Amino acid sequence: MANFHYSAVTDSGQTVSGNIDAADRRSAVAVLTDKGHFVTSLLDAEKTSEKSPKSRLSNFTSGKSGFHFSRITGKEILSFTGQLSTALRSGLPLMDCLSIIRQQNQKPSIKNLLSELIESVSSGDSLSDALGQHPKLFPPMYQAMVRVGETGGILEQTMAQLTQLLGREEKVKSNIKTASAYPLFVLCLGIASLIVIVTWLLPKIIGTIGISDTLLPLPTRMLLWISSFTKDYGLFIAVAIVVVIYALKKWARTPKGKISWDSFKLKIPIWGPVLRSIAVGRFARTFGALTKGGVVILEALTVVRDTLGNEFLACQIDTVLERVRHGEPLAEPLAESGRFPPLLVQIISVGEQTGKLDELLLNAADTFDSEADAALDRFMALLPAVLVLILALLVGFIVVATLLPIVGMELGVGGM
């Protein structure tokens, strides 16, 4: 008999921990599950006691979860998840699956990661515990779903669901990058062109006219002032812009700043609905997958809040979580928050009443994802046009301001 230290969540949402004697890890999980406990952590008590705080700290400060994993991309994690899902469905043991995937990969950082996973699993850790040593690569949602698969003996199905979830996330990221590439290019090119025109070309053109500054039209005097100001204080302006951007980024990383910034992003025309649609799709698909895997609602909400990609909406989930913990149904606080679409609230309400919450959410996730794709397509179509229109107005203003004194001089000469 072995002694294990466990942490678990009860059916009522309370966190409990303690020690249990069992023949092996699977037996310990089975006993706890029969008691109505959802196991979140299960460690060999003897191995845990052997590890001193210093040695545990060294595992995280050494190169294991350090910077040589920083070059692993989301697409590579998706590829690993898909390969592991396929290998498990073929009936191979977990250790053989990891070894085969390691042999097939040529990238050193991936091979190092797989070597550490193999080492952890072979020493008695579960796969979820091994993944938990690399939280930057495997977020809480990933670890929770793997833990569910291990607990229920359905790891191959869980990995297939994870592959679908991560595939969707990579598609969203790719679409956002595609949507922002052309507008950013147009904006940068336009700003550079305007700076060149206003700073160097405009003063030379106006200088050839030979008219006193006081006699120039107002638009021309405005442009000359901007040109002079840019030349005299250009370096100061550049430094000020860099300082402001740095300060804003630092502020946006604070808890309060992140909430305020994410709330502001949701209010931006065109872009706000895109972010909201993406977050709702993530909520429906991730929450449905977790509850289908056997995760209790409270634990699932805790995991889902970190996958929304928006801290303001995540805080709304925290409020919902507290009310559900006190016995309220999930649909009511979601509806009262006013931050989630009525269709999602209705689906959750029906799911809670029929006991098919996971099935309804997973079916609805495709609908929300389609809405997010449509919103992103609208953004891709409208934003470049808006930027081109703004640049056209600015260029038009510069052309008019440049031509006005020339036309005025010609008219004056003609009148004479």
N, C-alpha and C positions, 0 to 999 in steps of 0.2 A: 504494500500500500504506500502511496505517495501522498504528501501533504501539499495542497495548493492554496495560494492566497488569491482571493477573487474579489472583484468589484462588480456590482450588478445593479440593475434598475428593476424595481418591482412593478407589478401591474398597475399600482396606484401612482407610479412615477417617483417613488422614493429611491434614493441611492443607498445601497447597503454594501458592506464589505465584511470579509472574515476569512477564515480558513476552513478547508474541507478535505477529508481523507477520501481518496479514490484510487482505483487501480491505475488509471491513466487519465489524460486530459479529456478524452471523449466521455468517459464515465462521469467525470466531475461535472462536465457541462450538462449531461443528461440529468443528473440528480438535481442540479440547480434549476434546470428548465422545468422539471416536474413540480418544483416548488413555486413556479410562476415568476422566476427571476430571469431577466434578460442579461446575460453575461457580457460585460464590457471589457473585462480584463481578467486573465487567468494566468498566474505565474507560479512556477515551482518555488515553494516557500524556502527550500534549502538553498537553491541557486540564488534566490533573491537576497537571502541573508548573507551569502558569501560575498556578494558584491558590496563593497564599501561605497559610501557617497562619493569618495574621490574617484574610484574606478568608474562609477556610472557617469560622473561628469566628464571623465576623459574620453568616454565613447562619443560624446557629442562635441567635444572641443577638438578631437583629433580629426584626421582627414576622412574619417568614415562618412560622416554626413556633411562634410565640408565642401570646399569650393570645387573639387574635381567632379562633383555632380551638378554644378551650376550650368553646365553646357548641355544638359539633357533637356530636350524640348517637350512640349505637350504632345506633339505628334509622335515622338518616340515612346512616351508613356502609353499613348493609345495603341501603338504597334505592339508593345510588350503585352498589354492587356488582351488584345485580340489573339496574339500567339498563345498566351497562357490559356485563354478560353478554348481555343481549338484543340490544344494538347490535352486539356482535361476532359473534353468531350470524347476524345479518342480512347479514354480509359487508362491513360498512363498515370502512375503515382506522381504526387506533387514534386518530389525531388527530381525525378526523371524529367519532368516538364521543364523545370528551371534549368537543369543541366543542358538540355537540348537547345533551349532558347539562348543560353549563354554561348554555346558552340556556334550558333548561326549568326550571332552578332559580331561585327567587326570593330565597332566603335569602342575605344578603351573605356570611356566613362560608363557605358552600358554594361560592359563585361565586369567592371569593378562593382557596379551596383548589384548585378546578379550574383557575383561571388559572395558578397556580404549577405544577401538574402539566403543563399544556399547554406552559408555558414551558420546563420541564425536559426534557420529551420532545422538543420541537422543537429544543433545543440539542444533542441527541445522546444524552441519558441514556435508559436503558431505563425502562420503567414501574416496575419493582421498585426501581430506584435513586431514582426520583422519589418513590415512596411512602416509601422509607426516610428521607427528609428530615423525615417527620412520624411518628416512632415512637409517639407517644401515640395517634394515630388509627389507625395501621396496625401492629399488633403483629408480632413475628417470624414467626408462623405465616402471616399474610397475605402478608408480603413473600416468604417462602420459596415459597409456592404460586404466586404470580405469577411468580417467577423460574423455577420449573419449567415453567410454561406458556409463557414466552418461549423458554426453551431448547429445549423439545420441539415448539414450533410449535402448541401446543394451548391457547392462552390462553383461548379462548372456553369450552372445557370446564372449565378450571381455575376460571374466574370463576363458572361454574354450580355447581361443587362448593363454592366459597367462599360463594356465596349460601345454599346449603343449610346449611352449617356456622354461618354467622352468624345465620340464621333460627332455628336450634335454640338458639343461645346467648341470643338475645333472648327466646325463649319461656321458657327457664329463668329468666332474670332477672325476667320479668313474673310468672311463677308464684310466685317467692319473694316478690316485693313484695306480691302478692295474699295469700299465706299469712301474711305478717307484719303486714299492715295492721290487721285486726280484733283479733288478740290484743294488739297494742300499744295500740290504742284502749281496749280493756277494761282493760288493766293501768294505763294512765295515769289513766283515769277512776276506777278503784277506789282507787288510791293517793291521788289528790286528795280523794276522798270520805272516806277513812279519816283523812287529816290534819285535815280540817275537823271531823270528829266528835270525834276524840281531843283536839284542841287547844282548841276553843271550846265545842262542845255538851256534851260529857261533864262538864267542871267545873261548868257552870251547873246541870245536872240533879242532880249529886251535892250541890251546894251548897244546894239547896232541901230536902234531907232533914234536915240538921241533926244528923248523927251524927259523933262524933269519928273522925278518920282511923284511930286504933288499933283501933276497933271494926268497921271496914269489913271485908268479906270479902277474902281474898287477891287474887282476880282484879280487884276494884275498886281495891285499893291499887296493884296493878301498873299499871293503866291511868292512874291519877292520877299516878303517878311518871313514866310515859312522857309524859303531857301536860305536866307541869311541866318535865321535861327538854327537851322540844321547844320550849317557850316560851322557856326561859332560854338554850338553846344552838342554837336553830334556825338562826341565821345561820352559826354556826361549823360546824354539820353540813352545811349547803348548800355552804359553801366547801370543806370537806374532801372532799365527794363530787366536786365539780368538779375538785379537784386530783388525786384518786385516778384519776378517769376520764382526765384529761389525761396523767398519768404512765403509765397502762396503755396508752393509745394510742401514746405515744412509745416505750414499751418494745416494743410489738407491731410497730413499724416497723423495729426492729433485726433483723439476720439471725437471731440466736439467739431473740429474743422472738417473731418471726413463726413460726418452726418450732414453738416450744413452744405458742403460742396455737392454731395450726392443728391440732396434735396433740390438744390439749384439746377442740377443737370436734368432732373425730371420735369422741370418747368420750361426748359428750352424748347421753343417751337420746332417741330419736325423731329428733332433728336430725342426729346423727352419721351414721346410715345414709343419710339424704337427701343429705348432702354427698358421701359416698363413692360413691353411685350416680351422681350427677351427674358426678363426676370420672372414673369408669370409662367412662361414655358419651362424654365428651369425648375420652378417650384413644383409644377404639376408632374413633370417627369421624374424628378428626384424623389419627391415625397411619395409618389405612387410606387416607385421601385423599392424604396425602403420599407413601406408598409407591406408590400407584397412579399418581401423577404422575411417578414416576421418582426420587424422593428416596431416597438410600441410608439404611439403617436407622439408622446412627449420627447422621446429620444430622437424620433425622426425630425421633429420640428427643430430641435437643437442642431442637428446636422444640416438641415436644409437652409437655415438662416445664413450659414457661411457660404452658400453656393449661389446666392442671388446676385452677387456682384454689385450690390448697392447697400451701403450701410444704413441709409435712412429706412429703406424697406425692411432691412434686417431688424432694426429697432422695433418696427411694427410687429414683426414676428415674435420678438421678445415679450411684448405686451400680450399678444395672443397666447403665447405659451403660459404666462402666469395665470391667465383666466381659465385656460383649459386645465391647468394643474388644480384649480379650485373647483373643478367639476362642470364647467360650462362646455357645451358642444363647440366644436371647432368653427363651424360656419358663422356663429353669431359674432364673436369678436372680429373675425375677418371682415364681415360685412360692415360693422361699425367703424372699423379703421378707415374705410373709404379709399383705400389705396390699392384694392384689388378688384378686378372686373366682376360684375354681377354673375356672369356665366360661371366663373370659377367658384364663387360662393354657392351658387345653386347646385353645381356638381358635387361639391363637398357635402352639402346638406343632404342631398339624395343618397350619396354614398354612405353617410353615417347612419341613415335610417334603414338602408337595405343591407348593410354589411359588405358592400362591394366598393369600398372607397378606393382601394388600389386599382381595381379594374377600370373604374370610371375615370380616374385621374390619368392613367396611362393612355386611355383612348382619347381623352381630351387634350393630352399633351401635343399630339399631332396638330390639332386645330390651333392651339396657341402658338406653336412653332410656325405654322403657315402664316398666321397673323404677323408674327415677328419678321418673317421673310418679306412679306408684302410691305410692312412699314419700312424695312431697310431698303427695299427697292425704290420706294417713294423718296426716301432720303437721298439715295444715289442719283435719282433723276432731278430733284429740286435743288439740292445744294450747289452743284456746279453752275446751274443756271443763275442762281442768286448771286454767287460770287462774280460771275462774268458780268452780270448787270451792274453790280456795285463798282467793279473796275471800269466798266464802260462809262458810268456817270462821272467817276473821278477823272478819267482821261478826257472826257468831253469838257469838263470844267477847265482843265488845264489848257486844252486847245482854244476854247473861247477866250480865256484870260490872256492867252498869248496873241491871239488874232485881233482883239479889240483895239489895242493901241495902233496896230498896223493899219486897220481899217479906218480908225479915226484920223491918222496922219494922212492917208490917201484922200479922205473926204476933205480934209483941211486944205490940202494942196489943190484939189479939184475946184474948191470953192474960190480959191484965189485966182 
